[in-house]
């Protein structure tokens, strides 16, 4: 097993935060593109309700996974 020191925890935390921010913005664009498929213009639409919750949960799971992989391969 690996023992996490302060620098390792910092690396995991920064990786998770960066992934959450960047991927959340990307997911909102993908959501908007999917909602307005076939239209000529791009409209930005923020998901509401269950769609937003699903996007947040999936993003958090992959952010944790990305932070852990960043730690393993650093």
LINJOFEN-V101846 format. One record per residue. N is the residue number from 1. OMEGA is omega in whole degrees, 0 to 359 (* if undefined). D_LAST is the distance of its C-alpha to the last C-alpha in whole Angstrom. Layout:
n=N omega=OMEGA d_last=D_LAST
n=N omega=OMEGA d_last=D_LAST
This chain:
n=1 omega=177 d_last=16
n=2 omega=174 d_last=13
n=3 omega=182 d_last=14
n=4 omega=173 d_last=13
n=5 omega=184 d_last=13
n=6 omega=180 d_last=14
n=7 omega=179 d_last=11
n=8 omega=178 d_last=9
n=9 omega=179 d_last=12
n=10 omega=179 d_last=12
n=11 omega=179 d_last=9
n=12 omega=181 d_last=10
n=13 omega=180 d_last=14
n=14 omega=178 d_last=13
n=15 omega=179 d_last=11
n=16 omega=182 d_last=14
n=17 omega=180 d_last=17
n=18 omega=180 d_last=16
n=19 omega=180 d_last=16
n=20 omega=183 d_last=19
n=21 omega=185 d_last=21
n=22 omega=183 d_last=20
n=23 omega=177 d_last=21
n=24 omega=177 d_last=24
n=25 omega=179 d_last=26
n=26 omega=181 d_last=25
n=27 omega=177 d_last=27
n=28 omega=176 d_last=30
n=29 omega=178 d_last=30
n=30 omega=178 d_last=30
n=31 omega=181 d_last=32
n=32 omega=179 d_last=35
n=33 omega=179 d_last=35
n=34 omega=180 d_last=35
n=35 omega=185 d_last=38
n=36 omega=179 d_last=40
n=37 omega=178 d_last=40
n=38 omega=178 d_last=43
n=39 omega=183 d_last=43
n=40 omega=181 d_last=43
n=41 omega=178 d_last=42
n=42 omega=178 d_last=38
n=43 omega=178 d_last=39
n=44 omega=181 d_last=36
n=45 omega=179 d_last=37
n=46 omega=179 d_last=35
n=47 omega=179 d_last=35
n=48 omega=173 d_last=37
n=49 omega=185 d_last=37
n=50 omega=180 d_last=36
n=51 omega=179 d_last=34
n=52 omega=180 d_last=32
n=53 omega=179 d_last=31
n=54 omega=180 d_last=30
n=55 omega=180 d_last=28
n=56 omega=182 d_last=26
n=57 omega=181 d_last=26
n=58 omega=180 d_last=24
n=59 omega=179 d_last=22
n=60 omega=179 d_last=21
n=61 omega=181 d_last=20
n=62 omega=176 d_last=18
n=63 omega=178 d_last=16
n=64 omega=178 d_last=15
n=65 omega=180 d_last=14
n=66 omega=178 d_last=12
n=67 omega=179 d_last=11
n=68 omega=179 d_last=10
n=69 omega=176 d_last=8
n=70 omega=177 d_last=6
n=71 omega=183 d_last=5
n=72 omega=185 d_last=6
n=73 omega=180 d_last=4
n=74 omega=* d_last=0
